[in-house]
Amino acid sequence: MRLPIFLDTDPGIDDAVAIAAAIFAPELDLQLMTTVAGNVSVEKTTRNALQLLHFWNAEIPLAQGAAVPLVRAPRDAASVHGKSGMAGYDFVEHNRKPLEVPAFLAIRDALMRAPEPVTLVAIGPLTNIALLLSQCPECKPHIRRLVIMGGSAGRGNCTPNAEFNIAADPEAAACVFRSGIEIVMCGLDVTNQAILTLTISLLYRS
């Protein structure tokens, strides 16, 4: 049986690989995507996510999320991912649009409609998830678990100690970690062990 998931993302080159994995993994059922400001602005992460869904011919609803962190000024990683967030890659034009509700409400609505609890996967800053948990606490029983790409058991990547997704909105991360929901953390130290081989690259290209 396929595992239903919602994916919160800030693409980003690395997130593009994760989105492809979520779309094509036979054991996953990607039902909703949401975007958040992180690697680049939320307008750019939304555009990138829609372009990627079109590129892979995936009919998955997408909602645009938080443009700024809960408290502090935004930061980005354009120096790593380029101004566009996708290193300037030119995608085919399309006419896809995001849903007309903000991300945390789209997640709430989808959770409340789901016949079973859903796994949330957050691979950007945790702003949308914090908004969901703080504004819609009735959703908690409908969340199976939260899987995050955030933090590190070793060194950071934006300071010697801090990983970008957590550092981009630490107040949101604190809200999420205090929520009581089950959390599976895949930190920077885990992602640094992932190797994109030529075989896997060719599989994505096909």
C-alpha positions as CSV (number, residue, x, y, z in Angstrom):
1,M,0.0,0.0,0.0
2,R,1.4,3.4,-1.0
3,L,2.1,5.9,1.8
4,P,0.2,9.2,1.4
5,I,2.4,12.2,1.8
6,F,2.2,16.0,1.6
7,L,5.5,17.7,0.6
8,D,6.5,21.2,1.8
9,T,9.4,22.5,-0.2
10,D,11.6,25.5,-1.3
11,P,13.1,24.4,-4.6
12,G,16.1,24.7,-4.9
13,I,18.2,22.3,-6.9
14,D,18.4,19.7,-4.1
15,D,14.7,19.9,-3.6
16,A,14.1,19.2,-7.3
17,V,15.8,15.8,-6.8
18,A,13.6,15.2,-3.7
19,I,10.4,16.2,-5.6
20,A,11.3,13.7,-8.4
21,A,11.9,11.0,-5.9
22,A,8.5,11.7,-4.2
23,I,6.7,11.7,-7.6
24,F,8.2,8.5,-9.0
25,A,8.8,6.4,-5.8
26,P,6.3,3.5,-6.2
27,E,5.8,3.3,-2.5
28,L,4.7,7.0,-2.1
29,D,1.5,8.7,-3.0
30,L,2.3,12.4,-3.3
31,Q,-1.1,14.1,-2.8
32,L,-0.2,17.8,-2.2
33,M,2.8,20.1,-2.5
34,T,3.3,23.4,-0.8
35,T,6.0,26.0,-1.1
36,V,7.8,28.2,1.4
37,A,10.5,30.9,1.1
38,G,13.9,29.5,1.7
39,N,16.5,28.9,-0.9
40,V,14.9,31.8,-2.8
41,S,11.8,33.9,-2.4
42,V,8.4,32.1,-2.2
43,E,7.4,33.5,-5.5
44,K,10.4,31.8,-7.1
45,T,10.1,28.6,-5.1
46,T,6.4,28.4,-6.3
47,R,7.4,29.0,-9.9
48,N,10.1,26.4,-9.7
49,A,7.7,23.8,-8.1
50,L,5.1,24.4,-10.8
51,Q,7.7,24.1,-13.5
52,L,9.0,20.9,-12.0
53,L,5.5,19.4,-11.8
54,H,4.9,20.3,-15.4
55,F,8.3,19.0,-16.4
56,W,7.5,15.6,-14.9
57,N,3.8,15.7,-16.1
58,A,2.6,15.3,-12.5
59,E,-0.9,16.4,-11.7
60,I,-0.5,17.3,-8.1
61,P,-2.1,20.4,-6.5
62,L,0.3,23.0,-5.2
63,A,-0.3,25.9,-2.7
64,Q,2.0,28.9,-2.1
65,G,3.1,29.4,1.5
66,A,4.9,31.8,3.8
67,A,6.9,34.5,2.2
68,V,8.8,35.4,5.4
69,P,9.8,33.7,8.7
70,L,7.6,33.9,11.7
71,V,9.7,36.6,13.5
72,R,13.0,37.5,11.8
73,A,14.0,38.9,8.5
74,P,14.3,36.4,5.6
75,R,17.5,34.9,4.4
76,D,18.1,32.9,1.2
77,A,20.6,30.6,-0.4
78,A,20.7,32.2,-3.9
79,S,24.5,32.1,-3.7
80,V,24.2,28.3,-3.9
81,H,21.2,27.8,-6.1
82,G,21.4,30.9,-8.3
83,K,19.0,33.8,-8.4
84,S,16.2,31.7,-9.9
85,G,16.8,28.9,-7.4
86,M,17.4,26.4,-10.3
87,A,20.8,27.7,-11.4
88,G,19.1,29.5,-14.3
89,Y,17.7,26.4,-16.0
90,D,15.0,27.3,-18.6
91,F,11.9,25.2,-18.3
92,V,9.2,24.8,-21.0
93,E,6.4,27.4,-20.6
94,H,3.1,26.2,-19.0
95,N,-0.1,27.7,-17.6
96,R,-0.2,26.0,-14.2
97,K,-1.3,28.1,-11.2
98,P,-1.1,27.5,-7.5
99,L,-4.3,27.0,-5.4
100,E,-6.0,30.1,-4.2
101,V,-5.5,29.3,-0.5
102,P,-2.3,29.7,1.5
103,A,-0.2,26.6,2.1
104,F,-1.1,26.0,5.8
105,L,-4.8,26.1,5.0
106,A,-4.4,23.9,2.0
107,I,-2.6,21.4,4.2
108,R,-5.4,21.7,6.8
109,D,-8.2,21.1,4.3
110,A,-6.4,18.1,2.7
111,L,-5.7,16.6,6.2
112,M,-9.3,16.9,7.3
113,R,-10.5,15.3,4.0
114,A,-8.0,12.4,4.1
115,P,-9.4,9.0,5.0
116,E,-6.3,8.2,7.1
117,P,-3.5,10.2,8.8
118,V,-1.0,11.6,6.4
119,T,2.8,11.9,6.6
120,L,4.0,15.5,6.2
121,V,7.5,15.8,4.6
122,A,9.1,19.2,5.0
123,I,12.4,19.9,3.2
124,G,12.6,23.6,3.6
125,P,12.2,26.1,6.5
126,L,9.4,25.0,8.8
127,T,7.3,28.2,8.6
128,N,4.3,26.6,6.9
129,I,4.2,23.7,9.4
130,A,4.5,26.0,12.4
131,L,1.6,28.0,11.0
132,L,-0.5,24.9,10.5
133,L,0.2,23.6,14.1
134,S,-0.4,26.9,15.8
135,Q,-3.4,28.0,13.8
136,C,-5.1,24.7,13.2
137,P,-4.4,22.4,16.2
138,E,-7.4,20.3,15.2
139,C,-5.2,18.9,12.5
140,K,-2.7,17.2,14.8
141,P,-4.6,13.8,15.1
142,H,-4.6,13.7,11.3
143,I,-0.8,13.8,11.0
144,R,0.8,10.4,11.0
145,R,4.3,11.9,11.4
146,L,6.5,14.7,10.2
147,V,9.7,13.9,8.3
148,I,12.0,16.9,8.0
149,M,15.2,17.7,6.2
150,G,16.7,20.0,8.8
151,G,19.3,20.3,11.5
152,S,22.5,18.4,11.7
153,A,24.2,15.9,14.0
154,G,27.5,17.4,12.9
155,R,28.5,20.7,11.3
156,G,26.2,23.2,9.8
157,N,26.1,24.7,6.3
158,C,25.3,28.3,6.9
159,T,27.3,28.7,10.1
160,P,29.7,26.2,11.7
161,N,26.8,24.9,13.8
162,A,23.5,25.8,12.0
163,E,21.8,24.0,9.1
164,F,20.0,26.4,6.7
165,N,16.4,25.1,7.0
166,I,16.4,25.5,10.7
167,A,18.4,28.7,10.8
168,A,16.1,30.3,8.2
169,D,13.2,30.2,10.8
170,P,14.3,28.9,14.2
171,E,11.2,30.1,15.9
172,A,9.1,28.0,13.5
173,A,11.4,25.0,14.2
174,A,11.0,25.5,17.9
175,C,7.2,25.6,17.5
176,V,7.2,22.3,15.5
177,F,9.6,20.5,17.9
178,R,7.4,21.4,20.8
179,S,4.2,20.3,19.1
180,G,4.2,16.7,20.4
181,I,3.8,15.2,16.9
182,E,6.1,12.4,15.9
183,I,9.2,13.8,14.1
184,V,11.7,12.0,11.9
185,M,14.8,14.1,11.4
186,C,17.0,13.6,8.3
187,G,19.7,16.1,9.0
188,L,22.4,17.6,6.9
189,D,24.8,14.8,8.0
190,V,22.4,12.3,6.4
191,T,21.9,14.1,3.1
192,N,25.7,14.5,2.8
193,Q,25.8,10.7,2.4
194,A,23.4,10.7,-0.5
195,I,25.2,10.1,-3.8
196,L,23.6,10.9,-7.2
197,T,25.2,8.3,-9.4
198,L,25.2,8.3,-13.2
199,T,22.7,5.5,-13.2
200,I,20.3,7.4,-11.0
201,S,20.8,10.6,-13.0
202,L,19.9,8.7,-16.2
203,L,16.9,7.3,-14.5
204,Y,15.7,10.8,-13.7
205,R,16.4,12.0,-17.2
206,S,14.3,9.2,-18.7
